[in-house]
Amino acid sequence: MNDFLKRLESLSPEKRQLMELFLHQEGLRAPQENHVAPRTSVERTLAVIWSEVLGVKDVGIHDNFFALGGDSIHSIQVIAKAIRAGLAVKSTLLFNNPTIAMLALAIEQQAERAAPAGPAPRPRHDDHSSKVNVDDFPEADLSPADLERLIKKLT
């Protein structure tokens, strides 16, 4: 909590006033208050990123990005680090889901929607379709009568 208070004191008067408004809104809490540690790999990754970017230790999944001191510049840093970590995050996703719990859920749901439906087709071991050439099938140009004569000769 001391880190949070120090960070709050260092803000400009306008940002401090905005921060106080955020803290008084329902559902927003100061860091360490009702702390819930990350549970999934996505939540852990986001918590590490937020901690690095915002300079806050022990980020919980219900801590609000903006209540921790995040702003648009921080969001760009978070998004860049998240993308490098393999997470598909855009600024609108972060701004609409300002807690780690909400953002992780949104990222996971987005990934599920992007995943193909059903299992991927299994490749055949004898599949050489990438090496097929039209010239490999001259019999395709034969008439049915010519094809029948050719089959009779071969049998």
C-alpha positions as CSV (number, residue, x, y, z in Angstrom):
1,M,0.0,0.0,0.0
2,N,2.9,2.3,0.6
3,D,4.0,2.1,-3.0
4,F,0.5,3.0,-4.0
5,L,0.5,6.1,-1.8
6,K,3.9,7.2,-3.0
7,R,2.8,6.8,-6.6
8,L,-0.4,8.7,-5.8
9,E,1.5,11.6,-4.2
10,S,3.8,11.9,-7.3
11,L,0.8,12.4,-9.7
12,S,-0.2,15.9,-11.0
13,P,-3.2,17.4,-9.1
14,E,-5.5,16.5,-12.1
15,K,-4.4,12.9,-12.2
16,R,-4.7,12.6,-8.4
17,Q,-8.2,13.9,-8.5
18,L,-9.1,11.5,-11.3
19,M,-7.5,8.7,-9.3
20,E,-9.6,9.5,-6.3
21,L,-12.7,9.4,-8.4
22,F,-11.7,5.9,-9.7
23,L,-11.0,4.6,-6.2
24,H,-14.5,5.7,-4.9
25,Q,-16.3,4.0,-7.8
26,E,-17.9,0.6,-7.0
27,G,-15.7,-2.3,-7.9
28,L,-12.4,-0.4,-7.8
29,R,-10.0,-0.9,-5.0
30,A,-6.5,0.2,-4.1
31,P,-3.8,-2.4,-4.5
32,Q,-3.4,-5.0,-1.8
33,E,-7.0,-4.6,-0.6
34,N,-8.8,-7.9,-1.0
35,H,-5.7,-9.2,-3.0
36,V,-6.4,-12.3,-5.1
37,A,-3.3,-13.8,-6.7
38,P,-3.3,-14.8,-10.4
39,R,-4.6,-18.3,-11.0
40,T,-4.0,-19.0,-14.7
41,S,-1.0,-18.6,-17.0
42,V,-2.7,-15.7,-18.7
43,E,-3.4,-13.9,-15.4
44,R,0.2,-14.6,-14.2
45,T,1.6,-13.1,-17.4
46,L,-0.6,-10.0,-17.2
47,A,0.3,-9.6,-13.5
48,V,4.0,-9.7,-14.2
49,I,3.6,-7.2,-17.1
50,W,1.5,-4.8,-15.0
51,S,3.9,-5.0,-12.2
52,E,6.8,-4.2,-14.5
53,V,5.1,-1.3,-16.3
54,L,3.3,0.2,-13.3
55,G,6.0,-0.4,-10.7
56,V,3.6,-2.1,-8.4
57,K,4.4,-5.3,-6.5
58,D,2.0,-8.1,-6.1
59,V,-0.7,-7.1,-8.6
60,G,-3.9,-8.9,-7.9
61,I,-6.4,-10.1,-10.4
62,H,-9.1,-7.6,-9.2
63,D,-6.8,-4.6,-9.1
64,N,-7.8,-2.0,-11.6
65,F,-5.3,-0.9,-14.1
66,F,-6.2,2.8,-13.8
67,A,-6.4,2.6,-10.0
68,L,-2.8,1.3,-10.0
69,G,-1.7,4.4,-11.9
70,G,-2.1,3.1,-15.4
71,D,-2.8,5.6,-18.2
72,S,-2.7,5.6,-22.0
73,I,1.1,5.6,-22.2
74,H,1.3,2.7,-19.8
75,S,-1.4,0.8,-21.8
76,I,0.8,1.0,-24.9
77,Q,3.7,-0.5,-22.9
78,V,1.4,-3.2,-21.5
79,I,0.0,-4.1,-24.9
80,A,3.5,-4.3,-26.5
81,K,4.8,-6.6,-23.7
82,A,1.6,-8.7,-23.8
83,I,1.9,-9.2,-27.6
84,R,5.6,-10.2,-27.2
85,A,4.4,-12.7,-24.6
86,G,2.0,-14.2,-27.1
87,L,-1.3,-12.6,-25.9
88,A,-3.7,-11.0,-28.4
89,V,-4.4,-7.7,-26.7
90,K,-5.6,-4.4,-28.2
91,S,-6.1,-1.1,-26.4
92,T,-9.9,-1.4,-26.5
93,L,-9.7,-4.8,-24.9
94,L,-7.6,-3.3,-22.0
95,F,-9.7,-0.2,-21.6
96,N,-13.0,-2.2,-21.6
97,N,-11.5,-4.8,-19.2
98,P,-9.4,-2.9,-16.7
99,T,-8.7,-5.7,-14.2
100,I,-6.5,-8.7,-14.8
101,A,-9.4,-11.1,-14.2
102,M,-11.6,-9.4,-16.8
103,L,-8.8,-8.9,-19.3
104,A,-7.6,-12.5,-19.1
105,L,-11.2,-13.8,-19.6
106,A,-11.6,-11.5,-22.6
107,I,-8.4,-12.7,-24.1
108,E,-9.3,-16.4,-23.6
109,Q,-12.8,-15.8,-25.0
110,Q,-11.3,-14.0,-28.0
111,A,-8.9,-17.0,-28.6
112,E,-11.8,-19.4,-28.4
113,R,-13.8,-17.5,-31.0
114,A,-10.7,-17.4,-33.3
115,A,-10.0,-21.1,-33.0
116,P,-11.3,-23.3,-35.9
117,A,-14.5,-25.3,-35.2
118,G,-13.9,-29.0,-34.7
119,P,-10.7,-30.9,-34.9
120,A,-8.2,-30.1,-37.6
121,P,-8.1,-32.7,-40.4
122,R,-5.4,-35.3,-39.9
123,P,-2.8,-35.3,-42.7
124,R,-2.6,-38.6,-44.7
125,H,0.8,-40.3,-44.7
126,D,0.5,-40.9,-48.5
127,D,-0.6,-37.4,-49.3
128,H,1.6,-36.0,-52.0
129,S,-0.8,-33.4,-53.2
130,S,1.8,-30.7,-53.1
131,K,3.7,-32.5,-55.8
132,V,0.8,-33.1,-58.2
133,N,1.2,-31.7,-61.7
134,V,-1.5,-31.8,-64.5
135,D,1.1,-33.3,-66.8
136,D,1.3,-36.3,-64.6
137,F,-2.2,-37.4,-65.8
138,P,-2.3,-37.5,-69.6
139,E,-5.2,-40.0,-69.5
140,A,-7.4,-37.1,-68.3
141,D,-7.5,-35.8,-71.9
142,L,-8.7,-39.2,-73.3
143,S,-12.2,-39.7,-74.4
144,P,-14.2,-42.4,-72.6
145,A,-13.9,-44.7,-75.6
146,D,-10.1,-44.2,-75.8
147,L,-9.8,-44.8,-72.1
148,E,-11.8,-48.0,-72.4
149,R,-9.5,-49.3,-75.2
150,L,-6.4,-48.4,-73.0
151,I,-7.8,-50.3,-70.1
152,K,-8.5,-53.4,-72.3
153,K,-4.9,-53.3,-73.6
154,L,-3.6,-53.2,-70.0
155,T,-5.7,-56.1,-68.8
